Amino acid sequence: MKALLRYVVLTSALVGAFEPVSTAVVAGMGAAALGRKLYYYVYENCDGTWLGFNSTGLEEDLRTKLFGQHVAARVILKAVTGFMNNKNPRKPLVLSLHGWTGTGKNYVSQLIAESIYCKGMTSGFVHLFTATAHFPHEMHLELYKSQLQQWIKGNVTNCPRSMFIFDEMDKMHPGLIDSIKPYLDFYDNLDGVSYRQAIFIFLSNAGGENIVQVALDFWTAGREREEIELKHLETALSLSVFNNKNSGFWHTSLIDKNLVDFFVPFLPLEYKHVVQCGLAEMAAKGLTPDEEVVDRMARDLSFFPKEERVFSRQGCKIISSRLDFYI
């Protein structure tokens, strides 16, 4: 406000120094310039004022806020950093995140958005689609395809650095996602629109059983969880999703044509990870983290194998509501 008042005083001084016609022009130009500055300050725009990339912030968030996902954290950091630092990518970045509910897939999408857009998930350039909410009826499949194509084209035209997140891919009608295949391919542009700076993220529970089996095999063999690498999971995961008739990726050309850059596995969480989530949730609620309270809550959750209680069946998704019962 002080800056604005100074501007008004300065404008008044200039008014006295020019003829009436010149004064009107100068004042009008000044007001227009000020209006543009205020507009870009208040309203989100597709420029460096509102979006960029905070690699250090993303790395720190993945390290301190995402629990038990060393494979996913490493892959996502390298994939996003490499893509955002590439001034001329050959295609959009396409990530497919897989794992049981509560393992952190949605949360990671949020962290990625926050590292790029000032407004994070509330940015007008981040678009979230949920299969059951946006594409509920199979009878309207062709309409959905057309609408989805128009939506992506329109938003990328408005901002090349747009992000599209597709949740519940395991509940999406097979064939729908193939409608956007051209936008994910290696094209300079389509009808004058370049999609190469956009980011597409798919979230799915499909393939979760394969991921759990690998984690169980490592645990049974007495091997450390941190020994699990992407190579132990990615190939089997992509094949499982491709051949799953109940998946939106069933026989999709996105996989067949190798347009998905990374299939990112999210491991089942262990007891200690659930406790970490609980402590973090208490802090987020403005409470003093109390390990005794969180441990009491965690003991009442469901784990497997039944006797050893190693892996959580629910992950961290229900912790926020469960904690209220124990506090």
N, C-alpha and C positions, 0 to 999 in steps of 0.2 A: 504494500500500500504506500509506503514511504517513497519507493522508487517511482510509483505512478504519480504521486504528488510532485516529485521533482521534475518528472516529464511535463506535467501540466504547466509548471512555472516556466520551464525552459521554452515551451511552445508559446506561452504568453509573451515572453521577451522577444521571440522571433517575430511574432505578429506585429509588434510595434516597429520593426525594422524594415518591413516591406510594404509595397503598395497593396491595396485591398485585394486585387485579383491574385497577385503572387502569394499573398498571405493565405488565401483560401486554398490554393494549390498545395502549398507547403504543409499547412495544417491537415489537409485531407490526406496527403501522402504519409504524414507522420502518424495520423490516427489509423490508417490502413496497416502500416507496418506494425504498430503496437497491437492492433487487432490480430494480425497473423501470429505474432509472438505469443499472445495470450491463448489463441486457439490451439497452437501446437503444445502449449504448456498444459492446457486443461484436457484436450481431447486426444485420445490415443491415435498415433499415426505410425505408418510402416516406415520408420526411419531410426537412426541411431539414438534419438531421444528416448524412444520407447522400447527398443529391442536391440540386443547385441548378443554377447555370450560371456558368461562368467565361469570359465573353466575351473578356477580355484574354488569357487563357491560350490559347484557341482561335485567336485572331488571331496570336499569337506562334508557336504551333506550326505553323500553316499557312504562315507566312512563313519559318520557319527549318528546318522538317523536311520539307516537301513541295516537291520540286524540279520545276521546269519546268511547273507547272500553274497559271498565273496566272488562267485563266478559271475553273477549278474552285474555286480558293481564294476568289476574290471572290464567286462565287455561293453557295457553302456558308456562308461567314461571314455574309453578309447574310440568307440564308434561315433559318439556325439561330438567329441573334441575334434577328431579327424575331419568329420563332415563340416562342422562350423568353421574350421580354419581353412577349408578348401574354397578358394574364391571362385572356382569354376568346376563344381562337381558334375559328373557325367550323368547322374540320375538323382532322384530324391533319396533321402535316407529312409529305409524301410526296416523297422524292427518288429519282431513278433515275440511277445513275452508270454511265457507259459508256466503254469504251476497251479497248485491248489489255491483255493480262496484263502485270503489272509496272509499270503506270503510276501506281499509288497508290490505287486504289479501296478496297481492304480497309484500307489504312493510314488513309485519311481517315475511314472508319467508326470506327476505333479512336480517332482524335483527337476525334471528336464525342462518343463515349461517355465519354472521359476528361474532357471539359469539363463533363459533366453529372453523372456518377456518381462517387462517391469511389473505388469499386472498378473503374472503367473497364469493360473488356470482361468482367471476371470478376463483375460485378454480377449479382445474381439478377433484376434488372429489364431486363437486356439479353439478347435471345434471337436466336441465330444459326441460320438454317436453310440447309443446303446441299442443292441439288437432288439430286445423285447419292447423298448419304448418307441424307437424310430422306424423299425421294420417288422411290425408284429404279424402281418397277414401275408401268407404265401401267395394268395390269389392276386395280390397287388405287386408282385415281384417286378414286373416290367416297368411299372410306374416308379417304384423305388429306384430302379437302375437309372432311369432318366433323371429323377430328382437329384440323386447322389452325384451324377456327372455334372449337372448344372451347378450344384452347390459348390463342388470342388473347383470347377472352372471359374466361377464367379469370384470366389474368395482368393484364389491364387492370382487372378487378374488384379484384384485389389491389393494384395500383399504377397509377393513371391515367397516370403519367408513365413508361410502359414504352417500350422501343425494340425494334423487330423488324427484323432484317437478313436479307435473302434473297440468298444468293450463288448464282452460276451460273444466273442467270435464263435465259440462252441454252440451258440444258440442262433447264429445267423443262417438264413436260408442259403443252401449251397447254390452257387452261381452268381449271387448278388455281388460279391466282392470282385468277381472277374470283370465287372462293368468298368472298374477304374484302372484296369491293367495298363491301358495306354499311358496313363498319367504317371505310372511308376517305372516306365521303360526308359531306354536310352535314346531319348529324342531331344534334339535341341529345342524344339517347340512344337506345339500342336495348334494349328489355326492361330498362330501368332502368340500363343501363350507358352511360356517356359515353366515347367514344373520342377526343375532340377534343384531348386533351393528349398523345396517343401519337405516336411517330415511327416511320415505316416507310421503310426504305432498301433499294433494289433494286440489285444489282450485276450487271453483264452485259458480256460481250465483244461482244455484238451491237451493230452500228452502228459498230464500230471502224474498218472500212474507209472509211466516210464521213468520219470524223474525220481519218484519215490522209491522205485525198485533199485535204481542205481545207488541212492543214498543208503538204502537198507543193505545192499550188497557190500558197500564199503564198511558200514558199521559192523556187519556180521564177520567180515574178514579182519576186523580189528584195525582198520586203516583210518587215518584222520580224515575228518570231513573236508579240511582244507586241501587235501590231495585231489579232490574231485576237480576236473578241468572241463572246459567246454567240449573238448574232443570226446569225452566220455559220454556226452549226451546229445550233441547237436544233430548228428546224422539220424540216429534212431528217432529223435524227437520230430524232425521234419517228415520222415516217412510215416510215422504214426499219425500225425495230423493230416497229411495228404490222403491217407487211406481210411480216415475216420468218416463214415457216412453221416455222422451226427455233428460234423464240424463245418463251419463256413468255409474252411480251407479244403474241403473234400474235392480232390482232383482239380484243384484250381491252377490256372496258368501262372499265377504269381509264384508258385513253388516250382512248377514244371519248367518255367523259363528262368528260374534262379533270380527272381526280382526281390526276394526277401534277403536283406543283407546279413541279418543275424537272427537265428532262433535262440532266444535267451531263456535259459532254464532258471526257475526259482525253486530252490530246494525246500523240502518240508522243514519247518522250524523245530528246534529242540527246546527242551524245558528252559534252558538258560536264556534263549532268545525271547521266549514269552515273558520272562521276568524283566528283561531289558525293555521290552515294549511297554510293560506295565509301569515301570519307573519313569520312562519317557512320557507316558500319558499323564501320570500324576503331575509331573513338572508342567506339562502343557495346560493342565487344569488350574495351575497356579498354586498347587499344593506342594508340600515338602515330600519328596520321594521317600517312601517307607518300604523297605525291602520285606519286612515282616508281613505287611498288608498284601503286597503283591504276591509273595510266596504262598500265602493262604488262598488267594484267588487262583493262582496257577495250579495248585494241588487239586482243585475241584474240576479242572478242565479234563478233556478226554485226550489220552495219549496212546500211542501204539509203538511196538508190540505191547500187549496188555500187561505183561508182568514187568517188563523193563521200563515201560513208559518213556521212550526216547523221543518220539516225534509227535508233535501236536496235530490233532485233526482239524482244529479250527484256526490255527495261526493267531495273528494279532487283530483280526478284524472285529471281534466281539469284545475286545478288552475294554474299550471306552465305556460301554454300557455295563459290563460286568463289574468294573471297579467301583462304581457307585454303590453297589450292594455291600462291599467290604470296607468302604471308608467310614 
